[in-house]
Amino acid sequence: MATDVVKQTGRWLPEDQVFLARWLDDLIEQTEEEQRTGGAPGHAKVVKDFEKFVYDNPEVYVLFTDMFEQLSLKETPTGYPQVKSFKQMLHLLDAIIRTTPEFIPPGSSNSAGLIGFPINVILNWAMGTQAGFAAFLNKDVNKQLKVVLNEWAKYLKSNKSKEELKRRKWLTPEALKAMADPGKKFEDLFDCKPEDAYYGFTSWNDFFTRKIRKEAPDPRPVADGDDVVVSACEAFPYRLSEKVQLHRHFSIKGQPYSLAHLLDTAHRGADEPKAEDYVDGTVYQGFLSALAYHRWHSPVKGKIRACRQIPGAYYAEAPSSLCDPAAPDISQGYISHVGTRVLIFIEADNNKLGTLCFVAIGMAEVSSCVLSVKPGDTVRKGQELGMFQYGGSSHCLVFGPSVKLNFVPEAKKIDRDHPRVIKVNAKLATLR
């Protein structure tokens, strides 16, 4: 059983490619004007270092020059490639890491609420070329990109970025309504201080990783029952697959799960179960919305057996979907095998659930996966496990072959036109 993602499920980008093209045209015009008038601040040190890294490495230099050469021969959905060179790419990166995403009010084309993947917009068509595919899988390239993304993360965590909450329209009534439950206020759901000019948030990242209120009535109560598995994230279902195998060709169309790669068995820790233990088991994957809650909660009561951070790719997309107009939406199955991610193995108190694995998958931009637990901790069902700091995000739950579950209808049959969010701590599945 497998169900594929709907286009732009998480709404990190507007679906209207013309709207996106205009946004990128405006950014290009802004950077070119700064260069003409001498108003450009010059490359940030991390961007200069990235440029030097590319120029000092012949193989990487070929890939970054060839991707734009190859792109010039391709037709994009808007008819022409907007970013035409590696040099232009660097100027645009500089512009992005100096600011925060902007809220786009409803009615602005088919607004997603924000351009949630601004760097992804810059790279999207280039990373869909043969050279781009190779470049953004390169481990050394990803190490250097991480330095750039960390610099942006530093700004997003700074007190200075708090000012952007107002300037970029995140505290307007339209934005607060878009992030709240229907018919409720933002402060009914999230822990904040509406009497404060910045709602009590100290930075952009503090706002993005906002916590859900704990006061009664609890807006996200934990579903009862030892035989009930709850949703670990506030997410749209992406795919539910049974009888998953140890090795599959996950870059082909459909992107089936390959347990050895999803769980990075080549670097398995001593306390981790083997990937072989999950063969013929079940994988559920969900995709978080751009405007939603971005912390993870334990799907079961149990004990943390092992945790591991896996460095990976930030701007990879499945070659079977080149070019992915909804990147990284359509490529999520593929990214779960190659992206930056965290594994948390939880030994459930209910032995019929065995030891399951929660996989937090960072996608694009500042894909930071931050743990709140450590091996040996006991966790309540619904207890926080960690969070995604700014960046796109997906997650998987991996169950062994002996675990037989009845999933809720939304997880089994995805409505492509009207996908429904499964709330964090809500019932996801029940033991048969």
Buried (B, 14 or more C-beta within 10 A) or exposed (E): EBBBBBEBBBBBBBBBBEBBBEBBEEBBEBBEEBEEEEEBEEBBEBBEBBBEBBEEBEEBBBBBBBBBEBBEEBEBEBEEBBBBBBEBBBBBBBBBBEBBBBBBEEEBBEBBBBBBBBBBBBBBBBBBBEBBBBBBBBEEBBEBBBBBBEBBBBBBBBEEBBBBBEEBBBBBEBBBBBBBEEEEEBBEBBEBEEEEEBBBBEBBBBBBBBEBBEEEEEBBEBBEEEBBBBBBBBBBBBBBBBEBBBEBEBBEEEBBBBBBBBBBBEEBBEEBBEBEBBBEBBBBBBBBBBBBBBBBBBBBBBBBBBBBEBEBBBBBBBBBBBBBBBBBBBBBBBBBBBBBBBBBBBBBBBEEBBBBBBBBBBBBBBBBBBBBBEBEBEBEBBBBBBBBBBBBBBBBBBBBBEBEBEBBEBBBEBEEEEBEBBBBBBBBBBBE
